[in-house]
Amino acid sequence: MLTKLIAIAVLGTLVGRVFFQPQLEGLGRWFRRFVDVTLIVITVVYAVQIIIMLTK
């Protein structure tokens, strides 16, 4: 469920970047940072899940 919500958020931000970045540079910069942070969070969440699975 969390993965689906994150995927929808990333897809929405990517589409937003395509449409808004040429017009609003500040908003495009914010979307870029949001996508970067989202990818880092996904990586950390999956790493923690893998570690938990391997230790059981």
Secondary structure, DSSP 8 states (H G I E B T S, - for coil): -HHHHHHHHHHHHHHHHHHHTTT-HHHHHHHHHHHHHHHHHHHHHHHHHHHHHHH-
